[in-house]
């Protein structure tokens, strides 16, 4: 259904107490050019009080959270290497919708979501404001609100962003001190070596002329997942995760849906693994920066299409087993890269990126009346094939596979093949 959202002009929320004025170095991973982007998400919640309560509760809790998380109230330096801790604040927009969340079924059908209405607009250029975090709280009539969030990826990965939101939730519920104390600790890796003439140039990416379309498949936790786990254990004497199963099924069936015939292409599957435990010593619990490394599986299209789901899972696990060695090699490289940059894989139709969102911590955030009904990521690029393995909206139990990874003529074959494996 169509509805109207009325937004305030927006304002800055600053730390409620004085915070250090300093310049903090970002880590080697934070500084990667690929992270100079914004992640945008919607978080759908039950009501926390009468009209206006969500605005006031979250604004006050945000101001408190920005004291221990004061770098998030700062600004990114022009070269992307430091955070200037200026206490300038986070951009905050209050808005109202002229309908109930119940009338739009809490946006459980993500294809109907008007993202532009629910995400915070960026301050105009003439205001000279470039915040690291932008937040919009949209209150719906009678029942609930939606938090639209824009987060600068340079300063936090998904785990770090969820940690910050959980801190806001704890302050909103009167929890003090915080369960997890934030830790900056961005010097955990040696700085990169200066480039040399032998360093490979950055890859050139020509914008393709195709358009990716969205597909969503809901997969309940039932006998179908359990059956694949049992079959994998029977053949390999190892356990596999639900994420590995979904990744294997999607990659295999997406390749098949491309209907390549006798044409053989080099296909890649890429996902980003948390490396907090691979750093020596392991990073402290409260670390909220970027610490991940791409796991890349490369094989031919005919190999994928001829392989069983179990065999593709095995490929994924073998690549994960190489992660410690590959991460260590990247950390200690001598500045002369002889292979492709692991953080810059080919960005074409033959490379599929997949992320796991169910374990980041977004689904545990509580501003006073329980966790979100669901969390909805927004498509990052119209031409880079991406899939996200999230959670089904409450109270259902299972996985929601959200993809922007195929062209329109490949969509139905992909959906049909996946639902044949995970029928409702």
C-alpha positions in Angstrom: 0.0 0.0 0.0 1.0 3.6 -0.5 1.5 5.8 2.5 3.1 9.2 3.4 6.1 9.8 5.5 6.7 13.3 6.9 10.3 14.0 7.9 11.9 16.6 10.1 14.8 18.6 8.8 17.2 16.6 10.8 19.7 17.6 13.5 22.9 16.5 15.1 22.9 14.3 18.3 26.1 14.9 20.2 27.6 13.0 23.2 25.8 14.0 26.4 29.1 14.5 28.2 32.5 15.9 27.2 34.6 13.5 25.2 38.3 13.4 24.2 39.3 15.7 21.3 41.9 13.8 19.5 42.9 12.2 16.2 42.7 8.4 16.0 44.4 6.3 13.4 42.3 3.8 11.5 43.5 0.3 11.0 45.0 -1.1 7.8 41.7 -2.8 7.0 39.6 0.2 7.9 41.6 2.2 5.3 40.8 -0.1 2.4 39.3 2.0 -0.4 36.6 -0.7 -0.9 35.2 0.3 2.5 34.7 4.0 1.7 31.0 3.4 1.4 27.8 3.4 3.4 25.9 0.3 4.6 22.1 1.0 4.8 19.6 -1.1 6.7 16.1 -0.9 8.1 15.2 -2.3 11.6 11.5 -2.8 12.3 10.3 -2.7 15.9 7.2 -3.0 18.0 6.2 0.2 19.9 8.1 1.4 22.9 5.5 3.9 24.2 3.0 6.6 23.0 3.6 8.8 20.0 7.0 10.4 20.2 8.5 7.9 22.6 10.7 6.2 20.1 12.2 9.6 19.0 12.9 10.7 22.6 14.0 7.4 23.9 16.5 6.6 21.1 17.8 10.2 20.8 18.6 10.2 24.6 20.1 6.7 24.5 22.1 7.6 21.4 23.5 10.7 23.1 24.6 8.5 26.0 26.2 5.9 23.8 28.2 8.5 22.0 30.2 9.1 25.1 32.0 5.7 25.1 31.7 5.5 21.3 32.8 9.1 20.8 34.8 8.4 17.6 31.4 7.8 15.9 30.5 11.4 16.6 33.6 12.5 14.8 34.5 12.9 11.1 36.6 11.0 8.6 39.8 12.7 7.4 40.0 13.5 3.7 42.5 10.8 3.0 40.5 8.2 5.0 43.3 7.3 7.4 42.1 8.9 10.6 39.1 9.9 12.6 39.0 13.4 13.9 37.2 13.2 17.2 35.3 16.4 17.0 32.1 15.5 18.9 30.1 17.0 16.0 27.6 14.2 16.3 25.3 11.8 14.5 22.7 12.9 12.1 19.2 12.2 13.4 15.9 12.5 11.6 12.4 12.2 13.2 9.6 11.2 10.9 6.0 10.0 11.0 4.0 7.6 8.7 0.3 8.0 8.2 -0.5 4.3 8.6 0.1 1.4 11.0 2.9 -1.1 10.7 0.2 -3.8 10.9 -1.4 -2.4 7.7 1.9 -3.0 5.8 2.5 -6.4 7.6 5.6 -5.0 9.3 7.3 -4.9 5.8 7.7 -8.7 5.9 7.5 -8.5 2.1 10.7 -6.6 1.5 9.9 -6.1 -2.2 7.3 -3.5 -1.2 9.5 -1.4 1.1 9.8 2.3 0.1 13.5 2.6 1.2 13.8 6.2 0.3 11.0 7.1 2.6 12.5 5.2 5.6 16.2 5.9 5.2 17.7 9.2 6.5 18.5 11.8 3.8 22.1 13.0 3.8 22.5 16.6 4.9 22.7 19.0 2.0 26.2 20.0 0.8 25.7 23.6 1.8 25.4 22.5 5.4 29.0 21.2 5.4 28.0 18.1 7.5 29.4 14.7 6.7 28.5 12.4 9.6 29.7 8.8 10.0 26.3 7.6 11.1 22.8 8.8 10.0 19.6 7.6 11.7 16.0 8.1 10.9 13.2 7.0 13.3 9.9 6.7 11.6 6.9 6.3 14.0 3.9 4.5 12.6 0.4 5.1 13.9 -0.4 3.1 17.0 2.1 0.3 16.7 5.8 0.4 16.2 8.6 2.2 14.4 11.3 1.7 11.8 14.9 2.7 12.3 16.6 3.6 9.0 20.4 3.5 9.5 23.3 4.6 7.3 26.7 3.6 8.6 30.1 4.5 7.2 31.8 1.1 6.6 35.2 2.6 7.2 34.8 2.8 10.9 32.8 -0.4 11.7 32.1 -3.8 10.2 28.7 -5.5 10.8 29.7 -6.9 14.2 30.9 -3.4 15.3 27.8 -1.6 14.1 25.6 -4.2 15.9 27.6 -3.7 19.0 27.0 0.0 18.9 23.2 -0.5 18.4 23.1 -2.9 21.3 24.8 -0.2 23.4 22.1 2.3 22.5 19.5 -0.4 23.4 21.1 -1.0 26.8 21.1 2.8 27.6 17.4 2.9 26.4 16.6 0.2 28.9 18.5 1.8 31.7 21.5 -0.7 31.7 24.6 1.0 32.9 27.5 0.2 32.8 27.3 -1.4 29.4 27.6 -5.1 29.1 30.5 -4.7 26.5 32.9 -1.8 26.9 34.0 -0.5 23.5 37.7 -0.7 22.6 39.3 1.3 19.7 42.5 -0.8 19.3 43.1 -0.1 15.6 46.8 -0.8 15.7 46.4 -4.6 15.6 48.1 -5.0 12.2 51.4 -3.5 10.9 50.8 -0.7 8.5 51.0 -1.5 4.8 54.3 -1.3 3.0 54.6 1.7 0.6 53.7 0.7 -2.9 56.5 -0.2 -5.4 56.5 -0.2 -9.2 56.0 -3.9 -9.1 52.7 -3.5 -7.2 49.7 -4.5 -9.3 47.5 -1.6 -10.4 44.0 -1.5 -9.1 41.5 -3.5 -11.2 39.6 -1.6 -13.8 35.8 -2.1 -13.6 33.6 -1.2 -16.5 30.0 -0.8 -15.5 28.0 -3.7 -17.1 24.9 -3.0 -19.0 22.8 -5.6 -17.1 20.4 -5.0 -14.2 20.2 -7.3 -11.2 16.8 -8.1 -9.8 15.8 -9.1 -6.3 14.8 -12.5 -5.2 13.9 -13.6 -1.7 13.5 -17.2 -0.5 12.3 -18.1 3.0 13.8 -21.3 4.3 12.4 -22.6 7.6 14.5 -24.6 10.0 13.1 -28.1 9.2 14.0 -31.5 7.9 15.5 -30.2 4.6 18.4 -28.4 6.2 18.9 -31.3 8.7 18.9 -33.8 5.8 21.7 -32.0 4.0 23.7 -31.7 7.2 23.3 -35.4 7.8 24.3 -36.3 4.3 27.4 -34.1 4.5 28.4 -35.7 7.8 27.8 -39.2 6.4 30.1 -38.5 3.4 32.8 -36.5 5.0 32.6 -37.3 8.8 32.5 -33.5 9.3 29.8 -31.0 10.4 28.6 -28.2 8.2 26.8 -25.0 9.0 23.5 -23.7 7.7 25.3 -20.8 6.1 27.6 -23.2 4.2 24.5 -25.1 3.0 22.7 -22.0 1.8 25.8 -20.7 0.1 26.5 -24.0 -1.7 22.9 -24.3 -2.9 22.7 -20.7 -4.1 26.1 -20.8 -5.9 25.4 -24.1 -7.6 21.8 -23.3 -8.6 22.6 -19.8 -9.7 25.3 -21.1 -12.0 22.9 -23.7 -13.4 20.2 -21.0 -13.9 22.6 -19.0 -16.1 22.1 -21.8 -18.7 25.7 -21.6 -20.1 25.4 -24.7 -22.3 28.8 -25.7 -23.5 30.4 -22.4 -22.5 32.8 -22.7 -19.6 33.4 -19.7 -17.4 35.5 -19.2 -14.3 33.1 -18.7 -11.4 33.9 -17.2 -8.0 32.1 -17.3 -4.6 33.3 -14.7 -2.1 32.3 -14.2 1.5 34.0 -12.2 4.3 35.2 -14.1 7.4 35.6 -12.6 10.8 39.4 -12.6 11.7 39.3 -11.3 15.2 40.6 -14.6 16.5 43.4 -14.8 13.9 45.1 -11.7 15.2 47.8 -12.4 17.8 46.8 -11.8 20.5 43.1 -12.1 19.6 41.2 -8.8 19.6 39.4 -7.8 22.8 35.7 -8.4 23.0 34.8 -4.7 22.7 36.6 -4.1 19.5 34.2 -2.5 16.9 36.4 -1.9 13.9 36.7 -3.8 10.7 38.5 -7.1 11.0 37.6 -9.6 8.2 39.2 -11.2 5.2 37.6 -12.4 1.9 37.3 -16.2 1.5 37.3 -16.8 -2.3 36.4 -20.1 -4.0 37.2 -20.3 -7.7 36.3 -23.1 -10.1 34.8 -23.6 -13.5 31.1 -23.4 -14.2 30.9 -27.0 -15.5 32.5 -28.2 -12.2 29.9 -26.4 -10.2 27.0 -27.6 -12.3 28.2 -31.2 -12.2 28.9 -31.2 -8.4 26.4 -32.2 -5.7 25.5 -29.8 -2.9 27.7 -31.8 -0.6 30.7 -31.5 -2.9 30.2 -27.7 -3.2 30.0 -27.5 0.6 33.3 -29.3 0.7 34.9 -26.7 -1.6 33.7 -23.9 0.7 35.2 -25.6 3.8 38.5 -26.2 2.1 38.7 -22.5 1.2 37.8 -21.6 4.8 40.6 -23.9 6.0 43.1 -21.8 4.1 41.9 -18.6 5.7 44.6 -18.4 8.5 47.4 -18.9 6.0 46.0 -16.4 3.5 45.2 -13.8 6.1 48.7 -14.1 7.6 50.3 -13.8 4.1 48.3 -10.7 3.4 49.3 -9.1 6.7 53.0 -9.8 6.2 53.3 -9.2 2.4 56.4 -7.3 1.5 54.6 -4.7 -0.6 55.0 -6.5 -3.9 51.7 -8.3 -4.6 52.2 -11.0 -7.2 48.6 -12.1 -7.3 45.3 -10.3 -7.4 44.3 -8.2 -4.4 42.0 -10.4 -2.2 39.9 -7.4 -1.3 39.3 -6.6 -5.0 38.0 -9.7 -6.8 36.5 -9.4 -10.2 33.2 -7.4 -10.0 31.3 -9.1 -12.8 28.4 -11.4 -13.3 30.6 -14.5 -12.6 31.5 -13.4 -9.1 28.9 -13.9 -6.4 29.3 -12.2 -3.0 27.4 -13.7 0.0 27.2 -12.5 3.6 25.8 -13.9 6.8 23.7 -11.4 8.8 22.0 -13.7 11.3 24.9 -13.8 13.7 26.1 -10.2 13.6 24.0 -9.1 16.6 21.3 -6.9 14.9 18.6 -9.3 15.8 19.4 -9.0 19.5 19.0 -5.2 19.8 16.3 -4.2 22.3 15.2 -0.6 22.9 12.7 -1.6 25.6 10.1 -4.0 24.1 12.1 -6.8 22.6 14.2 -7.4 19.5 13.3 -6.3 16.0 10.6 -8.0 14.0 13.2 -8.2 11.3 16.2 -6.4 9.8 16.3 -5.5 6.2 19.6 -4.7 4.3 19.4 -2.5 1.2 20.9 -3.5 -2.1 24.4 -2.0 -2.4 24.9 -2.0 -6.1 22.6 -2.7 -9.1 25.4 -4.6 -10.9 27.4 -6.5 -8.3 25.8 -9.9 -7.6 25.2 -10.1 -3.8 23.2 -12.4 -1.5 22.5 -12.0 2.2 21.6 -14.9 4.6 19.5 -13.3 7.3 16.8 -14.4 9.7 13.1 -14.8 9.0 10.9 -12.1 10.5 9.7 -13.0 14.1 8.1 -15.2 15.2 9.1 -17.5 12.4 12.3 -19.5 12.8 14.6 -20.0 9.8 16.6 -18.3 7.1 15.6 -15.5 4.7 17.8 -15.6 1.6 17.8 -12.1 0.1 19.6 -11.9 -3.3 20.3 -9.3 -5.9 22.4 -11.7 -8.0 20.6 -12.5 -11.3 19.3 -10.8 -14.3 15.5 -11.0 -14.8 15.6 -13.9 -17.3 17.6 -16.0 -14.8 15.3 -15.2 -11.9 12.6 -17.8 -12.1 14.9 -20.7 -12.9 16.9 -19.8 -9.8 14.0 -19.4 -7.5 12.3 -22.6 -8.7 15.5 -24.6 -8.3 16.1 -23.4 -4.7 12.5 -23.9 -3.6 12.6 -27.4 -5.0 15.4 -28.1 -2.5 13.7 -26.2 0.4 9.9 -26.5 -0.3 7.6 -24.6 2.1 
